[in-house]
Structure formats: structure tokens, C-alpha cells
């Protein structure tokens, strides 16, 4: 199978392009070009939700020392414990 991409050996820039699915797009999960900056705004390690119904957008991810949190729908958060191994 031919190689369709190469991997950079330098630090990615915030305007580098990524390809992925947008769960909030119409039609749902349509393919979209993202920048690295767009993807990083979905991940915020400092803003953990205060409750399972805290404000959030589907696809957001947050973490603290004990849990990884994922927003699965508007204002719906789920979490999983993090442990050393």
C-alpha cells in the first residue's frame, strides 16, 4: 500500500492541518479539516467540570490528577479514574 503522508520531525504549529470528524456538524460526523489549534481548544486540562451537567460542548476533554473527563453531549460529562500502572 502506498504511503499517503509523512510525519514531521519538528514541533507542530498551531495552524498545521488535521483531518477528522466533526460530531457537531451537519451531517453528523462529516469529515472536516481542523488546525492543531482547533483540536487543542477541545482539550483543556485546567477546566474540569464541577458536575456531570456542567457547561460543555460534545468532544471537549479535561483532566485533573484523578480523572479524565469527556463531554459526550451538550452539558453531559462522563469521567474515568486515572491510576498509575
N, C-alpha and C positions, 0 to 999 in steps of 0.2 A: 504494500500500500504506500503511495507516495506521501511524503511529509507535506502537510498543508501550512505549517507555521514553524517558527523557530522561537527559542526562548532567549530573552535578553539576559545579558550578563551584567547589566547595570541596574541601579535602583530605578524602579518605575516612576514616571512622572504622573502628577495628578490628572493630566489631560490625555494620558495613554488610553486607547480604546479597548474595551472589553465587550464581548458578546454574551448575552444572557437572555433569560425570560423575565418579563415584567408581569408579576402576578396581578398588578392593579391596572393593566392595560385592557383596552377593548380591541379585539377579542382577548379574553384572559390568556395569560401566559404566552403572548406573542413575543417573537424574537425582537430584541432591541439592542442597539449599540449604547453602551454606557461608557463613561470615563471612569478612571480609577477613583477620582474624587466623588463621583456619584455613588459608587459602591461603598466607599468609606463612610459616607453620611448615613448609610443604613446601619453601620456598626458604631456604637458609642459606648465604650466601656465605662463611662462615668455617670451615665443617666439611667440607673436601674429603676424599673417601675416599683412604685410603693405598694401596689396591689395587683391582682390578676386582671383588674378592669381599668388600670391606669391608662392615660392617653398614649396611644401608639398607632403606628401605621404598619400594616402587614409587611413582613420582611425585615423589620428592624431587629437588631440583635444587641444585647447589652450583657455585661458581666460584672461580677464583683468577686471577692475572694472565695465565695462559697457556691455560687450558682451561675449558670449560663441561662439567660432569658431570651425567648423568641416571641415576637409578636406574630400571631397566626391569623389574625383578622383585626379590623379596626377596634382598638381598645380591648383586645383579648391577648393576654400574655400567658405563656407557659414557661416553666423553668425546670432545669435538671441540675442535680448536685454535681459539683466538681470535686474530685478527690485525687490525691497523689497515687501513683502506681509504681 
